[in-house]
Amino acid sequence: MVVGGNITTKLGGYNSERAAKICALTSVFCLGCAIPIPFLDNFKIVAVLLWFLLFFGGAILPAMTGMMLNTVKAHQKTAANSLANLSYNLLGYLPAPFVYGAIYDSGDGGNSRQAMATLMFSPIISASALIAAVYLIRRDNILGYRKE
């Protein structure tokens, strides 16, 4: 998280188009680390990919949180931050082990690759949304982002 916040600051802060582009690029790197994991059997390679997945994910989180909080008015920021953290926990961290276990136990059981693939491929949705958002920000400058 320290790396993501520092990079965002160096690129012009949360209202910078460059910071949004770097977040989108980082999400692509994150997906590049996540997608091969369900298909690999080598522990060392999986551990390295997981480390990079967590590193890139941790770099995206503070930047994206700051960008989202900059879109609301000052008196709404505390409520927006609370709702953002609630949604991270309820929609992301909490259901992940349940989804993995439900898929693992489905059918005859022992579906660990399918369960891991579901968890590793699900960020494709959010990365696609982030890339689309960066495209719209660049095309329309919809949030008044500073052009660099």
MODELLER restraints for C-alpha pairs under 7 A, 6 or more apart:
rsr = mdl.restraints
at = mdl.atoms
rsr.add(forms.Gaussian(group=physical.xy_distance, feature=features.Distance(at['CA:1:A'], at['CA:58:A']), mean=4.78, stdev=0.5))
rsr.add(forms.Gaussian(group=physical.xy_distance, feature=features.Distance(at['CA:1:A'], at['CA:59:A']), mean=4.96, stdev=0.5))
rsr.add(forms.Gaussian(group=physical.xy_distance, feature=features.Distance(at['CA:1:A'], at['CA:61:A']), mean=7.00, stdev=0.5))
rsr.add(forms.Gaussian(group=physical.xy_distance, feature=features.Distance(at['CA:1:A'], at['CA:62:A']), mean=6.28, stdev=0.5))
rsr.add(forms.Gaussian(group=physical.xy_distance, feature=features.Distance(at['CA:3:A'], at['CA:59:A']), mean=5.84, stdev=0.5))
rsr.add(forms.Gaussian(group=physical.xy_distance, feature=features.Distance(at['CA:4:A'], at['CA:59:A']), mean=3.79, stdev=0.5))
rsr.add(forms.Gaussian(group=physical.xy_distance, feature=features.Distance(at['CA:4:A'], at['CA:60:A']), mean=5.96, stdev=0.5))
rsr.add(forms.Gaussian(group=physical.xy_distance, feature=features.Distance(at['CA:4:A'], at['CA:62:A']), mean=6.39, stdev=0.5))
rsr.add(forms.Gaussian(group=physical.xy_distance, feature=features.Distance(at['CA:4:A'], at['CA:63:A']), mean=6.22, stdev=0.5))
rsr.add(forms.Gaussian(group=physical.xy_distance, feature=features.Distance(at['CA:5:A'], at['CA:62:A']), mean=5.83, stdev=0.5))
rsr.add(forms.Gaussian(group=physical.xy_distance, feature=features.Distance(at['CA:5:A'], at['CA:63:A']), mean=5.90, stdev=0.5))
rsr.add(forms.Gaussian(group=physical.xy_distance, feature=features.Distance(at['CA:8:A'], at['CA:14:A']), mean=6.67, stdev=0.5))
rsr.add(forms.Gaussian(group=physical.xy_distance, feature=features.Distance(at['CA:8:A'], at['CA:19:A']), mean=5.39, stdev=0.5))
rsr.add(forms.Gaussian(group=physical.xy_distance, feature=features.Distance(at['CA:8:A'], at['CA:63:A']), mean=6.20, stdev=0.5))
rsr.add(forms.Gaussian(group=physical.xy_distance, feature=features.Distance(at['CA:11:A'], at['CA:18:A']), mean=6.14, stdev=0.5))
rsr.add(forms.Gaussian(group=physical.xy_distance, feature=features.Distance(at['CA:11:A'], at['CA:19:A']), mean=5.62, stdev=0.5))
rsr.add(forms.Gaussian(group=physical.xy_distance, feature=features.Distance(at['CA:12:A'], at['CA:19:A']), mean=6.98, stdev=0.5))
rsr.add(forms.Gaussian(group=physical.xy_distance, feature=features.Distance(at['CA:13:A'], at['CA:19:A']), mean=6.92, stdev=0.5))
rsr.add(forms.Gaussian(group=physical.xy_distance, feature=features.Distance(at['CA:14:A'], at['CA:63:A']), mean=6.74, stdev=0.5))
rsr.add(forms.Gaussian(group=physical.xy_distance, feature=features.Distance(at['CA:14:A'], at['CA:66:A']), mean=5.88, stdev=0.5))
rsr.add(forms.Gaussian(group=physical.xy_distance, feature=features.Distance(at['CA:14:A'], at['CA:67:A']), mean=4.97, stdev=0.5))
rsr.add(forms.Gaussian(group=physical.xy_distance, feature=features.Distance(at['CA:15:A'], at['CA:67:A']), mean=6.75, stdev=0.5))
rsr.add(forms.Gaussian(group=physical.xy_distance, feature=features.Distance(at['CA:15:A'], at['CA:145:A']), mean=4.96, stdev=0.5))
rsr.add(forms.Gaussian(group=physical.xy_distance, feature=features.Distance(at['CA:15:A'], at['CA:146:A']), mean=6.28, stdev=0.5))
rsr.add(forms.Gaussian(group=physical.xy_distance, feature=features.Distance(at['CA:16:A'], at['CA:145:A']), mean=5.47, stdev=0.5))
rsr.add(forms.Gaussian(group=physical.xy_distance, feature=features.Distance(at['CA:16:A'], at['CA:146:A']), mean=5.28, stdev=0.5))
rsr.add(forms.Gaussian(group=physical.xy_distance, feature=features.Distance(at['CA:16:A'], at['CA:147:A']), mean=6.84, stdev=0.5))
rsr.add(forms.Gaussian(group=physical.xy_distance, feature=features.Distance(at['CA:17:A'], at['CA:145:A']), mean=5.85, stdev=0.5))
rsr.add(forms.Gaussian(group=physical.xy_distance, feature=features.Distance(at['CA:17:A'], at['CA:146:A']), mean=6.27, stdev=0.5))
rsr.add(forms.Gaussian(group=physical.xy_distance, feature=features.Distance(at['CA:17:A'], at['CA:147:A']), mean=5.98, stdev=0.5))
rsr.add(forms.Gaussian(group=physical.xy_distance, feature=features.Distance(at['CA:18:A'], at['CA:148:A']), mean=6.89, stdev=0.5))
rsr.add(forms.Gaussian(group=physical.xy_distance, feature=features.Distance(at['CA:20:A'], at['CA:134:A']), mean=6.13, stdev=0.5))
rsr.add(forms.Gaussian(group=physical.xy_distance, feature=features.Distance(at['CA:21:A'], at['CA:134:A']), mean=6.26, stdev=0.5))
rsr.add(forms.Gaussian(group=physical.xy_distance, feature=features.Distance(at['CA:23:A'], at['CA:60:A']), mean=5.76, stdev=0.5))
rsr.add(forms.Gaussian(group=physical.xy_distance, feature=features.Distance(at['CA:24:A'], at['CA:127:A']), mean=6.98, stdev=0.5))
rsr.add(forms.Gaussian(group=physical.xy_distance, feature=features.Distance(at['CA:24:A'], at['CA:130:A']), mean=5.97, stdev=0.5))
rsr.add(forms.Gaussian(group=physical.xy_distance, feature=features.Distance(at['CA:24:A'], at['CA:131:A']), mean=5.51, stdev=0.5))
rsr.add(forms.Gaussian(group=physical.xy_distance, feature=features.Distance(at['CA:26:A'], at['CA:56:A']), mean=6.10, stdev=0.5))
rsr.add(forms.Gaussian(group=physical.xy_distance, feature=features.Distance(at['CA:26:A'], at['CA:60:A']), mean=6.88, stdev=0.5))
rsr.add(forms.Gaussian(group=physical.xy_distance, feature=features.Distance(at['CA:27:A'], at['CA:127:A']), mean=5.73, stdev=0.5))
rsr.add(forms.Gaussian(group=physical.xy_distance, feature=features.Distance(at['CA:28:A'], at['CA:127:A']), mean=6.95, stdev=0.5))
rsr.add(forms.Gaussian(group=physical.xy_distance, feature=features.Distance(at['CA:30:A'], at['CA:53:A']), mean=5.09, stdev=0.5))
rsr.add(forms.Gaussian(group=physical.xy_distance, feature=features.Distance(at['CA:30:A'], at['CA:56:A']), mean=5.48, stdev=0.5))
rsr.add(forms.Gaussian(group=physical.xy_distance, feature=features.Distance(at['CA:30:A'], at['CA:57:A']), mean=6.46, stdev=0.5))
rsr.add(forms.Gaussian(group=physical.xy_distance, feature=features.Distance(at['CA:33:A'], at['CA:49:A']), mean=5.20, stdev=0.5))
rsr.add(forms.Gaussian(group=physical.xy_distance, feature=features.Distance(at['CA:33:A'], at['CA:52:A']), mean=6.60, stdev=0.5))
rsr.add(forms.Gaussian(group=physical.xy_distance, feature=features.Distance(at['CA:33:A'], at['CA:53:A']), mean=5.61, stdev=0.5))
rsr.add(forms.Gaussian(group=physical.xy_distance, feature=features.Distance(at['CA:34:A'], at['CA:49:A']), mean=6.96, stdev=0.5))
rsr.add(forms.Gaussian(group=physical.xy_distance, feature=features.Distance(at['CA:34:A'], at['CA:53:A']), mean=6.25, stdev=0.5))
rsr.add(forms.Gaussian(group=physical.xy_distance, feature=features.Distance(at['CA:34:A'], at['CA:120:A']), mean=5.28, stdev=0.5))
rsr.add(forms.Gaussian(group=physical.xy_distance, feature=features.Distance(at['CA:35:A'], at['CA:120:A']), mean=5.98, stdev=0.5))
rsr.add(forms.Gaussian(group=physical.xy_distance, feature=features.Distance(at['CA:35:A'], at['CA:121:A']), mean=6.28, stdev=0.5))
rsr.add(forms.Gaussian(group=physical.xy_distance, feature=features.Distance(at['CA:37:A'], at['CA:46:A']), mean=5.87, stdev=0.5))
rsr.add(forms.Gaussian(group=physical.xy_distance, feature=features.Distance(at['CA:38:A'], at['CA:113:A']), mean=5.43, stdev=0.5))
rsr.add(forms.Gaussian(group=physical.xy_distance, feature=features.Distance(at['CA:38:A'], at['CA:116:A']), mean=5.64, stdev=0.5))
rsr.add(forms.Gaussian(group=physical.xy_distance, feature=features.Distance(at['CA:38:A'], at['CA:117:A']), mean=5.28, stdev=0.5))
rsr.add(forms.Gaussian(group=physical.xy_distance, feature=features.Distance(at['CA:40:A'], at['CA:46:A']), mean=6.80, stdev=0.5))
rsr.add(forms.Gaussian(group=physical.xy_distance, feature=features.Distance(at['CA:69:A'], at['CA:77:A']), mean=6.06, stdev=0.5))
rsr.add(forms.Gaussian(group=physical.xy_distance, feature=features.Distance(at['CA:69:A'], at['CA:80:A']), mean=6.70, stdev=0.5))
rsr.add(forms.Gaussian(group=physical.xy_distance, feature=features.Distance(at['CA:69:A'], at['CA:81:A']), mean=6.86, stdev=0.5))
rsr.add(forms.Gaussian(group=physical.xy_distance, feature=features.Distance(at['CA:100:A'], at['CA:115:A']), mean=4.90, stdev=0.5))
rsr.add(forms.Gaussian(group=physical.xy_distance, feature=features.Distance(at['CA:100:A'], at['CA:116:A']), mean=6.73, stdev=0.5))
rsr.add(forms.Gaussian(group=physical.xy_distance, feature=features.Distance(at['CA:103:A'], at['CA:111:A']), mean=6.60, stdev=0.5))
rsr.add(forms.Gaussian(group=physical.xy_distance, feature=features.Distance(at['CA:103:A'], at['CA:115:A']), mean=5.19, stdev=0.5))
rsr.add(forms.Gaussian(group=physical.xy_distance, feature=features.Distance(at['CA:104:A'], at['CA:110:A']), mean=5.46, stdev=0.5))
rsr.add(forms.Gaussian(group=physical.xy_distance, feature=features.Distance(at['CA:104:A'], at['CA:111:A']), mean=4.39, stdev=0.5))
rsr.add(forms.Gaussian(group=physical.xy_distance, feature=features.Distance(at['CA:104:A'], at['CA:112:A']), mean=5.30, stdev=0.5))
rsr.add(forms.Gaussian(group=physical.xy_distance, feature=features.Distance(at['CA:104:A'], at['CA:115:A']), mean=5.58, stdev=0.5))
rsr.add(forms.Gaussian(group=physical.xy_distance, feature=features.Distance(at['CA:105:A'], at['CA:111:A']), mean=6.84, stdev=0.5))
rsr.add(forms.Gaussian(group=physical.xy_distance, feature=features.Distance(at['CA:137:A'], at['CA:143:A']), mean=6.87, stdev=0.5))
